[in-house]
Amino acid sequence: MSKTLTFLVLLALLLSCEKPHVDYVLSWKGDAIGVSVDVISDQDTILFSYSSDNGGQTDQMSWIHDFKITEGKVLTDSATRTFSVLPDNGKACFSYDVQCTLPEGYGSPGGCLMDMFRPDIDEKMLYSRTENIFIIPHGEQNADIAVNVVWTSTPDYPVFCLYNPGHGTEQFKGKVSDIAFSVMAGDPLLDLDTLDICGNTHFLVTALRKNEKMNKSDLNSFFKTIYASISGFWEENYNAPYSFLVFPFRRNTFEVTGNGFPNGFVSRYDATEDTILNLNRRDVYTHEIGHKWMNNGTIWFAEGFDEMQTGYHLVASGLEKPSYFAKYFNHALRGLHHNPHKNATDKEAEELFWDDGDYTWLLYWRGFSYAFHLAGIYEKETGVHNAWKPMMKAVKPFLDDFSAEKFIEAMSKLMDRKRLEKDYRQFIVDGKDFDFFPQDLPSGCTIIREKDGTPQLQITDSILFAGHFK
């Protein structure tokens, strides 16, 4: 074989190893982000998708402007927000702009129609979940396709990209899964601080409007404490950076809200207040950090058990006393008892999760109540005082591939299976009211009923109750 032929064969092999891959070229346009996409693939067709139903949004395709196809074919299905990309001779190219589309009106308090889930782009601020920027290969089967992200022009202010932490708008090479579920944010006041937590470097990202020194110090101390508590509980010490992104709303529609990701979280807040770290926001931040571990599966588990984890670690970290857990849980009990849909089935609540704030919070509070209920059952059957840790140790192996069946199987090794299946069907699947029988509660507490029937947790032995957080 000649040297020339050998070179060509090796070159062909090298190129084939790079297929398929997708190149994204981003350009800043002041009130929009231009996206040019090059798809290199030997496949006849690759299915791409854009955005998601998160936040109850229904107008996602209106965010895309000036869509052009320059090579190959792209068949668009607006109803499903999918794009069938058909390369020509192994390549397809298309481009589009993503423009700012803040909603004209907002839903009821507690609803989800807000800036958090929409691209918020102008000359003074950039915020977007990456699913609202990138049209990406669809499905788990395409999660490992190589991607390359390059900015040819950027805003005049700094930008933080969660998929490329600490490197701003520098070139990024990774996989589809890296950019599919992430966020980018930019602001003239954006500031990046490094936090050393358990010997690893993490990032605090802020754009503070008021009392910068005080607020940054408070956030720094809080995140170091709570992240160390949660990661220590799971007996994991990650070398990869985790990012704490605390970013203001451009419109003050919510006091605070957040999204958790595997490698960080973003919270948006009302920047008119002088102090950022109030109690409500500490709860939200802790909950979103918890999604690093509880980010999959059914909503009652991913959100409800994360609420249990939130209350637990605010106490276990030393930030709050055990009485705060009672206060936090009582808020959930009150919300669940007075929820107009409190007896909706799990299926109905999941289907309507984004349609109504009452359905949204229902699964948080129901899952939290179920987690507390199981902790009591486990303690009564085993005598183990701190039930939360062995319960979570049992489900840890399948947190990335959670299912109700796996949950029942894991919990059945800790407690009576018949009782477990009965309670799961009754309280989660069918949405019946929790009994909260005194004999089934964790030690050191009881449930009392207010005049209107609202159940409330009452600590009866502070020493026993404090033992649950050791």
N, C-alpha and C positions, 0 to 999 in steps of 0.2 A: 504494500500500500504506500503511495507517495506521501511525502510530508504535507503537501497541500491538501490532499484528500483527508489525511489524518486530522489536520487542523479543522477542516470543515465538519468532520464527524464529531469531534470534541466540542466545537462551537454549537452544533445542533443539539448535542446532549445537554450542554450548559443552558441553552435557551429553553429546552423542554423542561428542565428542572424548575425554571422560573414560571412556568405556566400552571394554572392560570394566575394572573395577578392583575390588580387594579391600581391605576395611578390617579390621584386626585390633585388637581392644581387649583388652589384657592386664590382669589384676587379680591381686594377690598374696593368697594364702590361707594363708600360713604353711608348710604342707606340700604345697602344690600351686600351680599357676598356672592361673587361669581364662582361657580364650580365647573371645572372642566374634567371630564372622566374619560380615561383611556382604559379599555378592557382588552387584555391579551389572554386568549383562550383558544384551545383546540376544540372545545365543546360546541355543538351546533347551537345550543341555547342555554343561557344562564338566567335564572329568575332573580331580579333585583326587587327591592322594596324600599319604601320611604315612610318615615315617621311611624307612629303607633297610635293606639287608642288611649294612651295615658292622658289623664286629665279631662277625659270626656270630650276632646276636641273632635269636630266633624268637618272642618274646612281645610284640612291639611294641604290638599292639592292647590289651594289658592295661594299658598306661600311660594310656589314655584312659578317663575316668570321666564319668558324668552327661552323656552326649551328648544334646543336645536340638535339635530343628528347630522354628523359630518362624515361618518364612516360606519358601515354595517347597517343593521336595522334595529329599531327599538319599538316594540309594540306596547302601548300604554293601556292599562286598565285602571281608570280613575276610581272606580268603585272600591277596588281592593288596594289601591295605591301600590300596584306592582308593575314591573317593567320587564318584559321578555326581551333580553338582549341577544341578538343574533349576529355574531361576528362575521365579517367578510375577510376571508383569508387569514383567520386567526385574530382579527382585531375589530373593535367597535369603538366609536368615539361619539360622545354627546356632551352637551353643556347646558347650563341653566343658571338662573339667579335665584337666591333666596332672599326675600324682602321681609322687613319688619311688619308684623301683622298683629299688633295688640288688639284684643277684642274691643268692640264698641261698648259692650255691656258685660256685666259679670253676673254669675249665678247667685243663688241664695248664700248667706253666710255658711261657711263649711263646705260649700261646693268646690268644684275643681276647675272651672273655667277661669283661667288666670294666666299671668305672664310666665309662671313657672314652666309651663309645658309648650310655650310658643317661642319662636325666634323673636328676639327683642334687639333690633339692630338700628343704630343711628350714629351720627358723628360723635356723640357724647357717651355712648354705652354700647357694649356688645354682650349679649347673653343668649345662649341657645344650647339645648340638648343636641348632641351630635346627630341623633336620629332625624333631626329637623334640618340638618345641613347635608349630610351624605346620603345619596341613593346607593344602597349597598347590596351585595349578593345576599339573597334571602335564605334563611333556614340554617339549622345546625350543620347540615352537610357542607355548607360553604363557609363555616366560621373560621377555618384555618387558611383560607385563601389569602395570599400575601397582598398587602396594601402599601402604598407609598403616598404620603401627604406632603405637599410643598405649597408654601405661600409665595406668590410672586409680588404681592403688594399687601401691606398691612395697615391697620389703623395707626394714627399718630400716638395713640396711648398703648400701654402694655396689655398683652393678652395672655391669659393662662389657659392651657389646654390640659384637661385631666388625663387624656390619653398619652400626653407627652410631658409629664410633670417636671417643672423646673427648667424646661427648655423653650418655653413660650411658643413662638411660631416657627421654630427651627424645623428642618425636615424631619419627618417621622417615618420609620419603616417598621411595620408590624403585621398584624393579622386583622381580618374583618372583625373578629370578636373584640379587638382593642378599641375600635372606633364606633362600634355599633351601639354601645350603651355607655355614654360618657357625656361630657359637657365642656363648653368653652365660655370664657367670660373675659371681658376687657373693660377698662375704665381708666380715666386720667389719674385717679387716685389709687389704682390697684397697687398693692404692695405684697411682696412675697417674703415670708420669714421661714427659717428652718427651725424645726423642733427636734431635739434629741430625746427620744423616748425609748428607754430600755436599750440604749446603744445604737439605735437606728435613726436615720434621718427622715423626717417627715416634713410636710409643708403646711403652713398657715397662710391662707390667701384672703386678703381683706381689701375693702375699698371704703375706708372709714370716713364718715362725714363729720363726726363730732368726737371730742375727747379721745383722740387717737392713742395717746400714751396709756391712759387708764384702760380703755377698752381692749387694746392689744395685750396688755399685761394680764387682764382677767381671762381673756380667751386662751392665751398661752398656758396659763396655769391650769385652767379647766380641762383643756384637751389633753395635756400631759397626764393628768390624774385619771380621767375617765377612760382614755384609750388604753392606758397601762392596765387598768382594772379589768376591762373586757377581754383584751388579748391574753392577759394572764389567766383569766378564768378558763378560756379555751385552750390554754397551755400551748400557745403559739406565739412565736416571736418572728415576725416577718421582716426580712431585709428590704423588700420592695417598699418604696415610699407610699405613705397614705396621705391624702391631701384633705385638709379641713378648709372648705371654701365658704366663706361667710360674705354674702353679696347683697347689696340693697336692692329693693324694688325701685323701678323708675316711677311706677304708680303705687301709692301706698294702699293696696287693696286688701292685704292680709298683714296681720301683726307679725307672723312668721310661718314659714312652711319649709319643707325640705325634701330632698331625694337622696337615697343612699346608693352607692355603687361599690363594687368589689374593691376598688383602690382609692376610695375617697367619698366625700359627700358634699353636696352643695345645699346651703340654706339661704333663702332670700327673706328679707325682713324689712319692716317699716323703719326707715332711717331717720325719721323725725325725732325719735327718742334719743336722749343723751346717753343712756346706758344700754348696751347691746345685751349683756348676759343677765337677763331677768330669769325668773324660775321657769316660765313657760318655754323660753328658748333653750334653757339647759335640758329640759325634757326632750324637746325636738332634736337637739344636737345628739343627745345620747341615743335616742331611738334610731336616728339615721346612721350613726356609727355602727349600731347593732346589726344593720343590714349587710355589713361585710360578711357576717356569718348567716344571718337569716334573710336570704334574698330570693329564695326559690320556693316553689310549692304553692299550696292553696293559700288564699289570703288570710284565713283565720289563723294559720300558723305563722306565715311570714310577717304579718302585722301584729296579730294578737300576742303571740309568744314573744315577739320583739318588745311589746309593751311590758310584759312581765320582766324581760331582761332589763329594760330601762329602769323600772322601779327598783329592781334588785341591785343594780350597779350604782345607782345614785346613793344607795345606803352602803353597800359593800365597799365602795371606794373611799368612804369616810366623808363624802361631801354632804351627806344628809343623815339625820337620825332615823331609826326604824319607823318613827311616827310619820315620816314623810311618805313611806311606802303606803301606809294606811290611807293617807290623804290622796295619794295618786290613784290607788285602787278604788277608793270611794267615788272619785270623779268618773271612773269607768262604770262602776255599778249604777250610779245615778243616771248616766247617759244611756246605758242599756235599758234600764227599767222604764225610762220615759220616752224611749225611741218609738215612734209610731209604727215602725216595721219590726219591732223586737222579736216577733215570732215568725218572721219570714224564714223560709228554708234556706239552707246554705247555697243551694243552686240559684235560687231567686236573688239572694243578696249579691252573689258574685256577678250575675248577669247585669244587675242594675247598679253595680259598684260606682261607676263614674256618672250615673245619671242624676243622683240625688245625694247631697251630703249626709243625710240620715242613713242611707244604705252604706255609704263609705265608712262612716264611723262604727256602724253596727258590727262589722267583722273585726275591727280592732278590739272593741270592748268584749265581744263574745269570746274571742280567742284568749284574751287576757283572763277572763273569768274562768275559762276552761283550764288554762295553765295553773291558776291558783287552786282550782278544785282538785286537779290531779296531784298537786304537791301535797295536799292534805291526805288524799287517799294513799299515796305512797308512804307517807310518814306513819299512818295508822297501820299499814300492813307490814312495814319493815322496822319501824322504830327509829329510822334514820331521820335526824332532826333537820338537816339542810337538804331538802329533797331536790332543789332546783339543779344542783350540780350533777348528781347521778342521772337525772332525767335527761339533761342536755348531753351528757356523755354518751347516753344510749342512742341518741338521734344524730350525733355528730358525723358518723360514717356516711350518711346519705343526705347531708344538708344540700349538696349540689344536685341531688337527684331525688328530691323529696316526693313522697306520695302518702296518702292517708293509709294505704295498706302497709307500707314500710313503717310508718309511725306506730300503728297498732301492734305490729309484730315486735318492734323494739320495746314499746311500753309493756307488752305482755310478759316480758322477762323480768319486769320489776313489780308487777301487780297482777291481780286476778284478771284473766283475759275476758271472762264472761261479763264481769262488772265493767271492764274497760269498753268492750264493744257496745254494751247497753248504753253507757253514758255518752259515748261518742255519737251514737245514732240519735239519742234523745236530745242532747244539748247542742251538737254541731249540725248534724244532717237535718234534723227536723226543727231546730230552733226553739225548743221548749225552754221555759224558765228554769234557771238553776235552783236546786233545792237548798243548797248550803246547810245541810243538816249539821248540827254542832259536833257530832261524833266524827264527821268527815273533814273537819277544818284543820289546818296546821295548828300546832300547839301555841298557846299564848294569846289566842284571839277568839272572837266569836262574831257572829253576824246578828245585828239587831235590825228591827224594822221601824222605820219612821211612820208617822201617822198615815201617810199616803201609800204605805207599803214598800217604799224604797229601801232596799237592803243596804246596810252600811257596816263596814268592818270596824270592829272595836277591839283594841288591845286590852287584854285582861291580865297579862303577866309580861311586863316589859322585858324582863331578863330572858324568859323563854322565847319571846317573839324575836328579840335581837339575835338569838342563836341561829335563826334561819339565814342570816347574812354573813356568817363566819366563813 
